[in-house]
């Protein structure tokens, strides 16, 4: 979803609440959640507020030699 000032990767619904989800992926051994620094989290929160979202979750996807690893951090 594009909102003035940026974009939100996903808008989801959780028991009637709108939730913005920031998704990051990495192909290195790093934790994908670490790719979302404090400044990026604040930026996503500002954009989400403009879209009427009440919570921002983070999802990190790591592409590993053995498969895919997913980390979810609820807001």
C-alpha positions as CSV (number, residue, x, y, z in Angstrom):
1,X,0.0,0.0,0.0
2,X,1.4,3.4,-0.9
3,X,0.7,6.2,1.5
4,X,2.0,9.8,1.4
5,X,5.6,9.6,2.5
6,X,6.3,5.9,1.7
7,X,4.8,2.4,1.4
8,X,3.7,-0.4,3.6
9,X,4.6,-3.9,2.6
10,X,1.4,-5.5,3.9
11,X,-1.8,-4.4,5.6
12,X,-3.4,-7.3,7.5
13,X,-6.3,-7.7,9.9
14,X,-6.1,-9.2,13.4
15,X,-9.4,-9.5,15.2
16,X,-10.7,-6.4,13.4
17,X,-7.5,-4.3,14.0
18,X,-5.5,-3.1,11.0
19,X,-1.9,-4.2,11.2
20,X,1.0,-3.0,9.0
21,X,3.7,-5.6,8.3
22,X,7.2,-4.6,7.3
23,X,8.9,-7.5,5.6
24,X,12.7,-7.8,5.1
25,X,14.7,-10.6,3.6
26,X,18.3,-11.6,3.7
27,X,20.4,-14.2,1.9
28,X,23.3,-14.0,4.3
29,X,23.6,-15.6,7.7
30,X,22.3,-12.4,9.4
31,X,19.0,-12.2,11.3
32,X,16.6,-10.4,8.9
33,X,15.0,-8.6,11.7
34,X,18.3,-6.8,12.3
35,X,17.9,-5.3,8.8
36,X,15.1,-3.1,10.2
37,X,16.9,-0.5,12.3
38,X,15.3,2.0,14.7
39,X,15.0,4.7,12.0
40,X,13.2,2.4,9.6
41,X,10.8,1.2,12.3
42,X,10.0,4.8,13.2
43,X,9.4,5.7,9.5
44,X,7.1,2.7,9.0
45,X,5.2,3.6,12.2
46,X,4.6,7.2,10.9
47,X,3.4,5.9,7.6
48,X,1.2,3.3,9.3
49,X,-0.4,5.9,11.4
50,X,-1.4,7.8,8.3
51,X,-3.1,4.7,7.0
52,X,-5.1,4.2,10.2
53,X,-3.1,1.2,11.3
54,X,-3.0,0.5,15.1
55,X,0.0,-1.9,15.1
56,X,3.2,-2.5,13.2
57,X,4.7,-6.0,13.0
58,X,8.0,-7.1,11.5
59,X,8.6,-10.2,9.5
60,X,12.1,-11.3,8.5
61,X,12.8,-13.9,6.0
62,X,16.2,-15.6,5.8
63,X,17.1,-17.7,2.8
64,X,19.4,-20.3,4.2
65,X,21.3,-23.2,2.5
66,X,18.9,-25.6,4.3
67,X,15.7,-23.7,3.5
68,X,13.7,-20.6,4.5
69,X,13.7,-19.2,8.1
70,X,10.9,-16.8,9.1
71,X,11.0,-14.5,12.1
72,X,7.9,-12.6,13.2
73,X,8.0,-9.8,15.8
74,X,4.5,-8.5,16.7
75,X,4.3,-4.8,17.4
